[in-house]
Amino acid sequence: MPVHEQRLQKSLLKKINAYWTQKRLARRPAALAEQSGRGLWRGALLVICLVAASILLVTGKGPGGLASLLASLDYFRLTGIEVRGCRHSSVQEVKTASGVTISTSLFAVDAEAVGAAVQSADDWVKSVRVVRRWPDELLIEVDEYEPYALITRTDNHQTGLYYLDRDGVPFLKTKAGMDLDYPVITGLEGIAVAQEHEGLAQALAFLRLVAANNPNLPAQSVSEVHVDGTGELIVYLVEHPFPIMFGGGEIRQKYLRLRKVLEVLYKPRKEGMDIARVAYIRMNYLKDRVIVGYRES
């Protein structure tokens, strides 16, 4: 580009940036509150038209040069970055992971890259939505995972507890001090893949039914759901040590039967049915039949 064109372009940029700096400093809070989205767009459109005409007339570089010039305008430099949706994540850490800072040009923000960077930086983050608020603001909306249960997993020959969401996705290894007041799904390590998937699906189906919080089988009463080598379920309660051999299939029907069995056990009758003497409950003995085993003592 000839020297006189370079000087002319720099002069044009300097005047436009000075104009928008003066306009921002002159804004009063009341006037800013009354400013509508339509007014912002009209102002932005005016700047774009002026710059487009200037660059096409002065430099003759076309769209590529226009994009570069727009990115250098102070009018489009960020004055605010808002983060929403953080419950477990840190707002400041999300901002840092985004790689975007105040004074970055909104034209230079790659929404897809920002979302990927935030998601990869924090295991709590399930997805990210990035919204440009023209002319000078950015919104980062975070959708976080919600713990639904715990699951034992082996990673690099080390077994640990991981948070599991309601769709069966393990997303974060737990550490000391974290909330562990969730039912634990165990036994999935080392079994066939097909049985693992089926066992996990059945365990989650059972926990969703328990989430109805029936008085005889509330969600907080379930301590562990174990998947055995054949893919069948064994349920353990928090307050009672006996196993409930739940089996596989007909999850809803067995859940309803178990509720009825526990209702009877929690209300001892003359026959001597007492939950304190129960050794096991077998839900899969025969079709439509349940066996409650007692300790001899």
Legacy VTK file of the C-alpha trace (Angstrom):
# vtk DataFile Version 3.0
C-alpha trace
ASCII
DATASET POLYDATA
POINTS 297 float
0.000 0.000 0.000
1.387 3.482 -0.865
2.571 5.602 2.058
-0.120 8.245 1.570
-2.865 5.562 1.711
-1.415 4.100 4.902
-1.401 7.542 6.491
-4.951 8.179 5.352
-6.172 4.858 6.794
-4.440 5.466 10.125
-5.891 8.936 10.302
-9.364 7.591 9.609
-9.051 4.927 12.325
-7.730 7.452 14.805
-10.649 9.797 14.220
-13.263 7.056 14.467
-11.749 5.584 17.648
-11.483 9.034 19.213
-15.119 9.696 18.362
-16.387 6.507 20.015
-14.144 6.992 23.051
-15.589 10.478 23.523
-19.145 9.157 23.092
-18.623 6.444 25.731
-17.149 8.852 28.245
-19.972 11.305 27.694
-22.747 8.764 28.335
-24.738 9.290 31.505
-26.154 6.329 33.490
-29.758 7.396 32.850
-29.201 7.805 29.156
-27.430 4.463 29.003
-30.348 2.731 30.743
-32.813 4.177 28.240
-30.775 3.184 25.210
-32.573 0.458 23.295
-31.180 -2.477 21.353
-32.390 -0.806 18.169
-30.329 2.279 18.954
-27.210 0.178 19.480
-27.710 -1.588 16.194
-28.245 1.693 14.363
-25.031 3.050 15.805
-23.132 -0.091 14.899
-24.611 -0.091 11.405
-23.590 3.523 10.931
-19.998 2.751 11.873
-19.906 -0.294 9.579
-21.232 1.702 6.639
-18.750 4.518 7.203
-15.796 2.172 7.541
-16.891 0.007 4.612
-17.161 3.010 2.344
-13.856 4.407 3.579
-11.869 1.210 3.117
-13.314 0.463 -0.281
-12.592 3.979 -1.474
-9.221 4.484 0.188
-7.503 1.104 0.105
-9.452 -0.898 -2.444
-8.824 -4.091 -0.441
-12.415 -5.294 -0.284
-14.002 -7.613 2.352
-10.730 -8.934 3.792
-9.454 -5.497 4.530
-12.866 -4.490 5.877
-12.863 -7.323 8.449
-9.365 -6.395 9.581
-10.279 -2.740 9.911
-13.499 -3.432 11.840
-11.571 -5.589 14.309
-9.298 -2.646 15.058
-12.133 -0.258 15.935
-12.521 0.619 19.618
-16.309 0.601 19.161
-16.259 -3.222 18.961
-13.802 -3.831 21.801
-15.317 -5.700 24.744
-16.366 -3.675 27.761
-18.088 -6.570 29.557
-18.030 -10.394 29.764
-20.984 -12.011 31.555
-20.951 -15.648 32.730
-24.185 -17.452 33.651
-25.055 -20.917 34.952
-22.164 -21.532 37.350
-23.122 -23.490 40.451
-20.079 -25.710 40.851
-17.767 -23.950 38.395
-16.059 -20.641 39.120
-17.090 -17.568 37.112
-13.528 -16.285 37.112
-12.141 -19.642 35.986
-14.654 -19.729 33.130
-13.547 -16.261 32.025
-9.894 -17.274 32.207
-10.478 -20.502 30.278
-12.350 -18.630 27.539
-9.181 -16.795 26.566
-11.214 -13.626 25.999
-10.408 -10.437 27.877
-11.747 -6.936 28.138
-10.668 -4.868 25.104
-10.694 -7.927 22.804
-12.497 -7.091 19.586
-15.883 -8.764 19.330
-15.028 -9.504 15.701
-12.036 -11.533 16.905
-14.089 -13.793 19.214
-14.416 -17.373 17.909
-17.563 -18.598 19.707
-16.912 -22.271 18.947
-13.317 -22.100 20.186
-14.380 -20.273 23.360
-17.004 -22.928 24.130
-14.572 -25.789 23.556
-11.910 -24.162 25.743
-14.301 -23.610 28.664
-15.724 -27.132 28.420
-12.309 -28.805 28.351
-11.059 -26.755 31.315
-13.719 -27.861 33.822
-15.227 -31.343 34.250
-18.406 -29.842 35.712
-19.193 -28.147 32.397
-21.499 -30.146 30.142
-21.968 -27.606 27.350
-21.362 -23.922 26.636
-23.306 -21.311 24.677
-21.489 -18.159 23.587
-23.540 -15.116 22.551
-22.159 -11.898 21.035
-23.975 -8.810 22.272
-23.123 -6.193 19.732
-21.312 -3.944 19.792
-19.153 -4.603 22.878
-20.382 -7.380 25.207
-20.051 -11.168 25.394
-22.295 -13.677 27.194
-21.007 -17.151 28.167
-23.792 -19.498 29.316
-22.606 -22.654 31.082
-24.707 -25.812 31.397
-23.293 -27.988 34.189
-23.638 -31.680 34.941
-25.838 -32.588 37.901
-24.762 -35.555 40.096
-27.408 -38.259 40.183
-25.446 -41.164 41.634
-21.913 -42.382 42.238
-20.193 -45.121 40.265
-16.995 -47.068 40.835
-14.557 -46.938 37.915
-11.018 -48.148 37.361
-8.678 -45.717 35.629
-4.938 -46.365 35.240
-5.268 -49.383 37.558
-6.796 -47.197 40.282
-10.417 -47.568 41.366
-12.298 -44.458 42.417
-15.748 -42.987 42.855
-17.096 -40.803 40.072
-20.156 -38.610 39.853
-22.728 -39.959 37.405
-25.468 -37.866 35.773
-29.029 -39.120 35.228
-28.151 -40.149 31.640
-25.417 -42.494 32.879
-22.431 -40.288 32.007
-19.549 -40.362 34.552
-18.040 -36.890 34.533
-15.898 -36.196 37.601
-13.768 -38.205 40.015
-14.685 -37.338 43.583
-12.204 -36.001 46.103
-12.120 -35.583 49.868
-14.653 -33.046 51.017
-17.078 -33.527 48.123
-20.719 -34.454 48.693
-20.989 -38.258 48.594
-24.594 -38.531 49.749
-25.731 -40.410 46.635
-26.451 -44.100 45.943
-23.419 -45.966 44.605
-23.557 -48.218 41.531
-20.924 -50.945 41.812
-19.808 -54.126 40.062
-19.566 -52.858 36.476
-15.786 -53.242 36.289
-14.606 -56.316 34.434
-17.943 -57.623 33.122
-18.854 -57.956 29.451
-19.652 -54.680 27.671
-23.210 -55.729 26.791
-23.923 -56.730 30.382
-22.295 -53.536 31.638
-24.567 -51.346 29.490
-27.666 -53.324 30.394
-26.790 -53.411 34.095
-26.180 -49.663 34.190
-29.440 -48.961 32.352
-31.397 -51.112 34.822
-29.680 -49.558 37.846
-30.557 -46.053 36.596
-34.130 -47.134 35.864
-34.459 -48.370 39.459
-33.026 -45.122 40.873
-35.439 -43.037 38.788
-38.346 -44.983 40.276
-36.954 -44.583 43.785
-36.741 -40.813 43.179
-40.545 -40.724 43.643
-39.711 -40.906 47.386
-42.309 -43.419 48.482
-42.392 -43.394 52.318
-41.358 -47.060 52.446
-38.600 -46.703 49.841
-37.358 -43.098 49.597
-34.335 -42.179 47.499
-32.142 -41.524 50.544
-32.792 -45.067 51.817
-30.805 -46.681 48.959
-27.127 -47.107 49.748
-25.858 -49.262 46.866
-27.032 -50.867 43.655
-24.645 -53.695 42.772
-24.539 -55.231 39.284
-23.368 -58.844 39.508
-21.465 -60.829 36.885
-24.664 -61.766 35.044
-25.915 -58.182 34.871
-28.570 -58.602 37.589
-29.107 -56.120 40.427
-28.551 -56.478 44.160
-29.859 -53.544 46.204
-28.648 -52.496 49.674
-30.435 -50.076 52.001
-28.763 -47.510 54.242
-30.245 -48.664 57.546
-30.344 -52.437 56.952
-27.447 -54.728 55.958
-29.384 -57.462 54.158
-29.170 -57.812 50.348
-32.226 -57.442 48.137
-31.711 -59.752 45.167
-33.538 -57.659 42.624
-32.571 -59.594 39.490
-32.902 -58.250 35.964
-35.860 -57.100 33.880
-39.338 -55.994 34.976
-37.758 -53.193 36.985
-40.979 -51.277 37.598
-43.005 -54.334 38.641
-40.310 -55.467 41.061
-39.978 -51.959 42.451
-43.713 -51.869 43.216
-43.549 -55.289 44.858
-40.562 -54.271 46.962
-42.476 -51.250 48.227
-45.295 -53.516 49.390
-42.885 -55.959 51.038
-41.137 -53.148 52.934
-44.477 -51.705 53.999
-45.310 -55.030 55.654
-41.851 -55.382 57.212
-41.904 -51.882 58.673
-45.215 -52.708 60.411
-44.668 -55.968 62.374
-47.715 -58.196 62.753
-48.628 -61.136 64.943
-46.937 -63.523 62.513
-43.622 -62.101 63.705
-42.540 -60.376 60.494
-39.754 -58.064 61.668
-37.313 -56.212 59.407
-34.607 -56.473 62.092
-34.572 -60.286 61.584
-34.435 -60.221 57.770
-31.410 -61.972 56.218
-32.297 -61.327 52.572
-35.118 -60.477 50.181
-35.247 -62.323 46.869
-37.334 -60.534 44.251
-36.463 -62.948 41.439
-37.400 -66.249 43.083
-40.378 -67.029 40.847
-42.577 -64.931 38.631
-44.790 -62.759 40.853
-43.282 -64.322 43.977
-40.983 -62.796 46.603
-39.096 -64.653 49.341
-38.127 -62.957 52.595
-35.451 -64.939 54.442
-34.965 -64.628 58.210
-32.039 -65.243 60.488
-32.617 -68.233 62.769
-31.791 -66.174 65.811
LINES 1 298
297 0 1 2 3 4 5 6 7 8 9 10 11 12 13 14 15 16 17 18 19 20 21 22 23 24 25 26 27 28 29 30 31 32 33 34 35 36 37 38 39 40 41 42 43 44 45 46 47 48 49 50 51 52 53 54 55 56 57 58 59 60 61 62 63 64 65 66 67 68 69 70 71 72 73 74 75 76 77 78 79 80 81 82 83 84 85 86 87 88 89 90 91 92 93 94 95 96 97 98 99 100 101 102 103 104 105 106 107 108 109 110 111 112 113 114 115 116 117 118 119 120 121 122 123 124 125 126 127 128 129 130 131 132 133 134 135 136 137 138 139 140 141 142 143 144 145 146 147 148 149 150 151 152 153 154 155 156 157 158 159 160 161 162 163 164 165 166 167 168 169 170 171 172 173 174 175 176 177 178 179 180 181 182 183 184 185 186 187 188 189 190 191 192 193 194 195 196 197 198 199 200 201 202 203 204 205 206 207 208 209 210 211 212 213 214 215 216 217 218 219 220 221 222 223 224 225 226 227 228 229 230 231 232 233 234 235 236 237 238 239 240 241 242 243 244 245 246 247 248 249 250 251 252 253 254 255 256 257 258 259 260 261 262 263 264 265 266 267 268 269 270 271 272 273 274 275 276 277 278 279 280 281 282 283 284 285 286 287 288 289 290 291 292 293 294 295 296
